[in-house]
Amino acid sequence: MSKGSRPRPYSVSQAQFGQNYDAIFGKKNIMQVRVKEDPKEFGQCGCGRSPTGKCIGWHGLSEELYQHQKMLWMEQQFLKDEEQ
């Protein structure tokens, strides 16, 4: 036998290797954002997640993080209304 004819021993199981591979190279769930053509609507939210109607970058958030950010935004609006 020559050097390199035997495979290296695995440091992780094949199942774990497969999960790691899929986590790194697997299909990503990327949300698509619609682009508005009308110049009056530039900056408008295309994904429908923005509470203000203007894009604030929430289209890239996971559903869980989106719900959290929405809750924080609503709390801030409530506190602003309380101050007035």
Distance bins in CASP14 RR format, pairs under 12 A and 6 or more apart:
PFRMAT RR
TARGET T0000
AUTHOR 0000-0000-0000
RMODE 2
METHOD distances of the structure
MODEL  1
10 16 0 0 0 0 1 0 0 0 0 0 0
10 17 1 0 0 1 0 0 0 0 0 0 0
10 18 0 0 0 0 0 1 0 0 0 0 0
11 17 0 0 0 0 1 0 0 0 0 0 0
11 20 0 0 0 0 0 1 0 0 0 0 0
12 18 0 0 0 0 1 0 0 0 0 0 0
12 19 0 0 0 0 1 0 0 0 0 0 0
12 20 1 0 0 1 0 0 0 0 0 0 0
12 21 0 0 0 0 0 1 0 0 0 0 0
13 19 0 0 0 0 1 0 0 0 0 0 0
13 20 0 0 0 0 0 1 0 0 0 0 0
14 20 0 0 0 0 0 1 0 0 0 0 0
14 21 0 0 0 0 0 1 0 0 0 0 0
15 21 0 0 0 0 0 1 0 0 0 0 0
15 22 0 0 0 0 0 1 0 0 0 0 0
16 22 0 0 0 0 0 1 0 0 0 0 0
16 23 0 0 0 0 0 1 0 0 0 0 0
17 23 0 0 0 0 0 1 0 0 0 0 0
17 24 0 0 0 0 0 1 0 0 0 0 0
17 25 0 0 0 0 0 1 0 0 0 0 0
18 24 0 0 0 0 1 0 0 0 0 0 0
18 25 0 0 0 0 1 0 0 0 0 0 0
18 26 0 0 0 0 0 1 0 0 0 0 0
19 25 0 0 0 0 0 1 0 0 0 0 0
19 26 0 0 0 0 0 1 0 0 0 0 0
20 26 0 0 0 0 0 1 0 0 0 0 0
22 28 0 0 0 0 0 1 0 0 0 0 0
28 60 0 0 0 0 0 1 0 0 0 0 0
28 62 0 0 0 0 0 1 0 0 0 0 0
29 60 0 0 0 0 0 1 0 0 0 0 0
29 61 0 0 0 0 0 1 0 0 0 0 0
29 62 0 0 0 0 1 0 0 0 0 0 0
29 63 0 0 0 0 1 0 0 0 0 0 0
30 47 0 0 0 0 0 1 0 0 0 0 0
30 59 0 0 0 0 1 0 0 0 0 0 0
30 60 0 0 0 0 1 0 0 0 0 0 0
30 61 0 0 0 0 0 1 0 0 0 0 0
30 62 0 0 0 0 0 1 0 0 0 0 0
31 46 0 0 0 0 0 1 0 0 0 0 0
31 47 1 0 0 1 0 0 0 0 0 0 0
31 48 0 0 0 0 0 1 0 0 0 0 0
31 49 0 0 0 0 1 0 0 0 0 0 0
31 57 0 0 0 0 0 1 0 0 0 0 0
31 58 0 0 0 0 1 0 0 0 0 0 0
31 59 1 0 1 0 0 0 0 0 0 0 0
31 60 1 0 1 0 0 0 0 0 0 0 0
31 61 0 0 0 0 1 0 0 0 0 0 0
31 62 0 0 0 0 1 0 0 0 0 0 0
31 63 0 0 0 0 1 0 0 0 0 0 0
31 66 0 0 0 0 1 0 0 0 0 0 0
32 46 0 0 0 0 1 0 0 0 0 0 0
32 47 0 0 0 0 1 0 0 0 0 0 0
32 59 0 0 0 0 1 0 0 0 0 0 0
32 60 0 0 0 0 0 1 0 0 0 0 0
33 43 0 0 0 0 0 1 0 0 0 0 0
33 44 0 0 0 0 0 1 0 0 0 0 0
33 45 0 0 0 0 1 0 0 0 0 0 0
33 46 1 0 1 0 0 0 0 0 0 0 0
33 47 1 0 1 0 0 0 0 0 0 0 0
33 48 0 0 0 0 1 0 0 0 0 0 0
33 49 0 0 0 0 1 0 0 0 0 0 0
33 50 0 0 0 0 0 1 0 0 0 0 0
33 55 1 0 0 1 0 0 0 0 0 0 0
33 57 0 0 0 0 1 0 0 0 0 0 0
33 58 0 0 0 0 0 1 0 0 0 0 0
33 59 1 0 1 0 0 0 0 0 0 0 0
33 60 0 0 0 0 1 0 0 0 0 0 0
34 41 0 0 0 0 0 1 0 0 0 0 0
34 43 0 0 0 0 0 1 0 0 0 0 0
34 44 0 0 0 0 1 0 0 0 0 0 0
34 45 0 0 0 0 1 0 0 0 0 0 0
34 46 1 0 1 0 0 0 0 0 0 0 0
34 47 1 0 0 1 0 0 0 0 0 0 0
34 48 0 0 0 0 1 0 0 0 0 0 0
34 49 0 0 0 0 0 1 0 0 0 0 0
34 55 0 0 0 0 0 1 0 0 0 0 0
34 59 0 0 0 0 1 0 0 0 0 0 0
35 41 0 0 0 0 1 0 0 0 0 0 0
35 42 0 0 0 0 1 0 0 0 0 0 0
35 43 0 0 0 0 1 0 0 0 0 0 0
35 44 0 0 0 0 1 0 0 0 0 0 0
35 45 0 0 0 0 0 1 0 0 0 0 0
35 46 1 0 0 1 0 0 0 0 0 0 0
35 47 0 0 0 0 0 1 0 0 0 0 0
35 55 0 0 0 0 0 1 0 0 0 0 0
35 59 0 0 0 0 0 1 0 0 0 0 0
36 42 1 0 0 1 0 0 0 0 0 0 0
36 43 1 0 0 1 0 0 0 0 0 0 0
36 44 1 0 1 0 0 0 0 0 0 0 0
36 45 0 0 0 0 1 0 0 0 0 0 0
36 46 1 0 0 1 0 0 0 0 0 0 0
36 47 0 0 0 0 0 1 0 0 0 0 0
36 48 0 0 0 0 0 1 0 0 0 0 0
36 53 0 0 0 0 0 1 0 0 0 0 0
36 54 0 0 0 0 0 1 0 0 0 0 0
36 55 0 0 0 0 1 0 0 0 0 0 0
37 44 0 0 0 0 0 1 0 0 0 0 0
37 46 0 0 0 0 0 1 0 0 0 0 0
38 44 0 0 0 0 1 0 0 0 0 0 0
41 53 0 0 0 0 0 1 0 0 0 0 0
41 54 0 0 0 0 0 1 0 0 0 0 0
41 55 0 0 0 0 0 1 0 0 0 0 0
42 54 0 0 0 0 1 0 0 0 0 0 0
42 55 0 0 0 0 1 0 0 0 0 0 0
43 50 0 0 0 0 1 0 0 0 0 0 0
43 52 0 0 0 0 0 1 0 0 0 0 0
43 53 0 0 0 0 1 0 0 0 0 0 0
43 54 1 0 1 0 0 0 0 0 0 0 0
43 55 1 0 1 0 0 0 0 0 0 0 0
43 56 0 0 0 0 1 0 0 0 0 0 0
43 57 0 0 0 0 0 1 0 0 0 0 0
43 59 0 0 0 0 0 1 0 0 0 0 0
44 50 0 0 0 0 1 0 0 0 0 0 0
44 52 0 0 0 0 1 0 0 0 0 0 0
44 53 1 0 0 1 0 0 0 0 0 0 0
44 54 1 0 0 1 0 0 0 0 0 0 0
44 55 1 0 0 1 0 0 0 0 0 0 0
44 56 0 0 0 0 0 1 0 0 0 0 0
44 59 0 0 0 0 0 1 0 0 0 0 0
45 51 0 0 0 0 1 0 0 0 0 0 0
45 52 1 0 0 1 0 0 0 0 0 0 0
45 53 1 0 1 0 0 0 0 0 0 0 0
45 54 1 0 0 1 0 0 0 0 0 0 0
45 55 1 0 1 0 0 0 0 0 0 0 0
45 56 1 0 0 1 0 0 0 0 0 0 0
45 57 0 0 0 0 1 0 0 0 0 0 0
45 58 1 0 0 1 0 0 0 0 0 0 0
45 59 1 0 0 1 0 0 0 0 0 0 0
45 60 0 0 0 0 0 1 0 0 0 0 0
46 53 0 0 0 0 1 0 0 0 0 0 0
46 54 0 0 0 0 0 1 0 0 0 0 0
46 55 1 0 0 1 0 0 0 0 0 0 0
46 56 0 0 0 0 0 1 0 0 0 0 0
46 57 0 0 0 0 0 1 0 0 0 0 0
46 58 0 0 0 0 0 1 0 0 0 0 0
46 59 1 0 0 1 0 0 0 0 0 0 0
46 60 0 0 0 0 0 1 0 0 0 0 0
47 53 0 0 0 0 0 1 0 0 0 0 0
47 55 0 0 0 0 1 0 0 0 0 0 0
47 56 0 0 0 0 0 1 0 0 0 0 0
47 57 0 0 0 0 1 0 0 0 0 0 0
47 58 1 0 0 1 0 0 0 0 0 0 0
47 59 1 1 0 0 0 0 0 0 0 0 0
47 60 0 0 0 0 1 0 0 0 0 0 0
47 61 0 0 0 0 1 0 0 0 0 0 0
47 63 0 0 0 0 0 1 0 0 0 0 0
47 66 0 0 0 0 1 0 0 0 0 0 0
48 54 0 0 0 0 0 1 0 0 0 0 0
48 55 0 0 0 0 1 0 0 0 0 0 0
48 56 0 0 0 0 0 1 0 0 0 0 0
48 57 0 0 0 0 0 1 0 0 0 0 0
48 58 0 0 0 0 1 0 0 0 0 0 0
48 59 0 0 0 0 1 0 0 0 0 0 0
48 60 0 0 0 0 0 1 0 0 0 0 0
48 66 0 0 0 0 0 1 0 0 0 0 0
48 70 0 0 0 0 0 1 0 0 0 0 0
49 55 0 0 0 0 1 0 0 0 0 0 0
49 56 0 0 0 0 1 0 0 0 0 0 0
49 57 0 0 0 0 1 0 0 0 0 0 0
49 58 1 0 1 0 0 0 0 0 0 0 0
49 59 1 0 0 1 0 0 0 0 0 0 0
49 60 0 0 0 0 1 0 0 0 0 0 0
49 61 1 0 0 1 0 0 0 0 0 0 0
49 62 0 0 0 0 0 1 0 0 0 0 0
49 63 0 0 0 0 1 0 0 0 0 0 0
49 65 0 0 0 0 0 1 0 0 0 0 0
49 66 1 0 1 0 0 0 0 0 0 0 0
49 67 0 0 0 0 0 1 0 0 0 0 0
49 69 0 0 0 0 1 0 0 0 0 0 0
49 70 1 0 0 1 0 0 0 0 0 0 0
49 73 0 0 0 0 0 1 0 0 0 0 0
50 56 1 0 1 0 0 0 0 0 0 0 0
50 57 1 0 0 1 0 0 0 0 0 0 0
50 58 1 0 1 0 0 0 0 0 0 0 0
50 59 0 0 0 0 1 0 0 0 0 0 0
50 60 0 0 0 0 0 1 0 0 0 0 0
50 61 0 0 0 0 0 1 0 0 0 0 0
50 66 0 0 0 0 0 1 0 0 0 0 0
50 69 0 0 0 0 0 1 0 0 0 0 0
50 70 0 0 0 0 1 0 0 0 0 0 0
50 73 0 0 0 0 1 0 0 0 0 0 0
51 57 0 0 0 0 0 1 0 0 0 0 0
51 58 0 0 0 0 1 0 0 0 0 0 0
51 66 0 0 0 0 0 1 0 0 0 0 0
51 69 0 0 0 0 1 0 0 0 0 0 0
51 70 1 0 0 1 0 0 0 0 0 0 0
51 71 0 0 0 0 0 1 0 0 0 0 0
51 72 0 0 0 0 0 1 0 0 0 0 0
51 73 1 0 1 0 0 0 0 0 0 0 0
51 74 1 0 0 1 0 0 0 0 0 0 0
51 75 0 0 0 0 0 1 0 0 0 0 0
51 76 0 0 0 0 0 1 0 0 0 0 0
51 77 1 0 0 1 0 0 0 0 0 0 0
52 58 0 0 0 0 0 1 0 0 0 0 0
52 70 0 0 0 0 0 1 0 0 0 0 0
52 73 0 0 0 0 1 0 0 0 0 0 0
52 74 0 0 0 0 0 1 0 0 0 0 0
52 76 0 0 0 0 0 1 0 0 0 0 0
52 77 0 0 0 0 1 0 0 0 0 0 0
53 59 0 0 0 0 0 1 0 0 0 0 0
53 73 0 0 0 0 0 1 0 0 0 0 0
56 66 0 0 0 0 0 1 0 0 0 0 0
56 69 0 0 0 0 1 0 0 0 0 0 0
56 70 0 0 0 0 0 1 0 0 0 0 0
56 73 0 0 0 0 1 0 0 0 0 0 0
57 65 0 0 0 0 0 1 0 0 0 0 0
57 66 0 0 0 0 0 1 0 0 0 0 0
57 69 0 0 0 0 1 0 0 0 0 0 0
58 65 0 0 0 0 1 0 0 0 0 0 0
58 66 1 0 1 0 0 0 0 0 0 0 0
58 67 0 0 0 0 0 1 0 0 0 0 0
58 68 0 0 0 0 0 1 0 0 0 0 0
58 69 1 0 0 1 0 0 0 0 0 0 0
58 70 1 0 0 1 0 0 0 0 0 0 0
58 72 0 0 0 0 0 1 0 0 0 0 0
58 73 0 0 0 0 1 0 0 0 0 0 0
59 65 0 0 0 0 0 1 0 0 0 0 0
59 66 0 0 0 0 1 0 0 0 0 0 0
59 69 0 0 0 0 0 1 0 0 0 0 0
60 66 0 0 0 0 1 0 0 0 0 0 0
60 69 0 0 0 0 0 1 0 0 0 0 0
61 67 0 0 0 0 1 0 0 0 0 0 0
61 68 0 0 0 0 1 0 0 0 0 0 0
61 69 1 0 0 1 0 0 0 0 0 0 0
61 70 0 0 0 0 1 0 0 0 0 0 0
61 72 0 0 0 0 0 1 0 0 0 0 0
61 73 0 0 0 0 0 1 0 0 0 0 0
62 68 0 0 0 0 1 0 0 0 0 0 0
62 69 0 0 0 0 0 1 0 0 0 0 0
63 69 0 0 0 0 0 1 0 0 0 0 0
63 70 0 0 0 0 0 1 0 0 0 0 0
64 70 0 0 0 0 0 1 0 0 0 0 0
64 71 0 0 0 0 0 1 0 0 0 0 0
65 71 0 0 0 0 0 1 0 0 0 0 0
65 72 0 0 0 0 0 1 0 0 0 0 0
66 72 0 0 0 0 0 1 0 0 0 0 0
66 73 0 0 0 0 0 1 0 0 0 0 0
67 73 0 0 0 0 0 1 0 0 0 0 0
67 74 0 0 0 0 0 1 0 0 0 0 0
68 74 0 0 0 0 0 1 0 0 0 0 0
68 75 0 0 0 0 0 1 0 0 0 0 0
69 75 0 0 0 0 0 1 0 0 0 0 0
69 76 0 0 0 0 0 1 0 0 0 0 0
70 76 0 0 0 0 0 1 0 0 0 0 0
70 77 0 0 0 0 0 1 0 0 0 0 0
71 77 0 0 0 0 0 1 0 0 0 0 0
71 78 0 0 0 0 0 1 0 0 0 0 0
72 78 0 0 0 0 0 1 0 0 0 0 0
72 79 0 0 0 0 0 1 0 0 0 0 0
73 79 0 0 0 0 0 1 0 0 0 0 0
73 80 0 0 0 0 0 1 0 0 0 0 0
74 80 0 0 0 0 0 1 0 0 0 0 0
74 81 0 0 0 0 0 1 0 0 0 0 0
75 81 0 0 0 0 0 1 0 0 0 0 0
75 82 0 0 0 0 0 1 0 0 0 0 0
76 82 0 0 0 0 0 1 0 0 0 0 0
76 83 0 0 0 0 0 1 0 0 0 0 0
77 83 0 0 0 0 0 1 0 0 0 0 0
77 84 0 0 0 0 0 1 0 0 0 0 0
78 84 0 0 0 0 0 1 0 0 0 0 0
END
